[in-house]
Amino acid sequence: MASENYYDVTEWPAGNPYEDIGEVINSIIADVKNRQRNTDVKKGGKPGAVIYIPPGDYHLRSQVVIDISFLKITGSGHGFTSSSIRFNTSKKEWAALHELWPGGSRILVDLPQEENDEEYKGAAFYVERSGNPRISSVEFSDFCIDGLHFIEDGSGMINPENTYTNGKTGIYVASACDSFRISGMGFVYLEHGLTIYHADALSIHNNFIAECGNCIELRGWGQASKITDNLIGAGYKGYSIYAQNFGGLLITANNVFPRGASSIYFDGVTRSSITSNRLHSFYPGMVVFEGNCSENLVSSNHFLRDHEPWTPFVGVDNGLDDLYGLLSISGNHNSVMANHFSEVIHNIKPKGATPVIIRIVSGEGNYISNNHVVAAEVHANTSDSCFTAQVEALLTAEAEEPLTVTTVLVEKESLQNIILDSGSDAQVVMDKTVNSFRATPTPGV
């Protein structure tokens, strides 16, 4: 017997999901609310519902507004494919491509927009509910949210499809939430992939979030959440992962692609972990701790900094120079242990400077131990083929010459730090009268 709490958007009598899936989903949510009015029926009463989106293309012209708990919206495939590669391929070649657009269960964000609209109005899915308890257990899984196009933004990009600007957001959670899950999703060509305020026990797992201006933004405050096993890559002026005033955040086993202004940016985050991630960036400021981030663990990550090899983005950067550090820390009692850093660059900014790997800007009691740094000067080739260029750059391991770097720089505003086995005496720059230091042994010396 079919459940009355299972809905297929293609079988719902109100609206046309192919023309406006937003109208259809809003109608379904209204039906759930109308049927599930009682809060206590045999120790239940509001089980929520599942809304299924079969494979296909569905335009969204009405924002979906979610204000009920226990709702799952699910499809049958995240459908990600690179829109950036397509838009940077000559249209003369499009006819020979096997496919042009993202697929799977795909939502095309066609929301009407007005200048100076509030940010949330550009969201395909807007989640908000006041009162108690907090809205809980809303799930998004296995479908694609496609922002379709970026637009001219005055940045001077020759191709407006490379601006990462369009005012569109995939999922916007505005109110305090509990036990949300986003899994198996695809997000592409959105200025903001996921924007979530006041999250508790949030799980963002096994998604493909790339070619978005910003990928994951945890704003306001939050606790006890995880970002795990995702493939992520933001644009050059946004964050791949951003967290604000968070405690107990676990960021593990993500593969973060280059081009984001920062791979991970913490603002006022405490007692959280960044472990076992592969982080790749074309710019300094890969991981940034600002706003007195304290008692965080950064361990067993692989950092790779190299240069942009894809022709459309050569010369584009995040505005930071090589003295900023790949990892920049402002805060107290953070532990940075057993990470591998690869710095494979040329064209150092400012010219003649010694690039910095780990920089402790301010704070006290930070513990930096057993980090390994490989630094080489390599003149990478550029190519019009994104895939070929990046694979060739990744596989280039033969350096023209070693690169002199500062493995750890402790600024004067930071005191009582412990730096162990993370660089030779010549590679670590700090005041050894107010910090503790043990050098990495130098072979042959």
Secondary structure, DSSP 8 states (H G I E B T S, - for coil): ---TTEEETTT-SSS-HHHHHHHHHHHHHHHHHHH---S-BTTBS---EEEEE-SEEEEE-S-EEE--SSEEEEES------HHHHHTS-GGGGGGSS--S--SEEEEE-----TT--GGGGEEEEE---SSS-EE--EEES-EEE-------SS--SSGGGS--SS-EEEEE-S-EES-EEES-EEES-SEEEEEEEEES-EEES-EEEEESEEEEEEEEEEEEEEES-EEEE-TTSEEEEEESEEEEEEES-EE-TTSSEEEEEES-BS-EEES-EEEESSS-SEEEESS-BS-EEES-EEEE----BGGGTT---S--TTS-SEEEESSS-EEES-EEEEEE-S-SSTT---EEEEEEEEE--EEES-EEEEEE-----BS-HHHHHHHHHH----SEE---EEEEE-TTEES-EEESSS-TTTEES-TTTSEEE----TT-
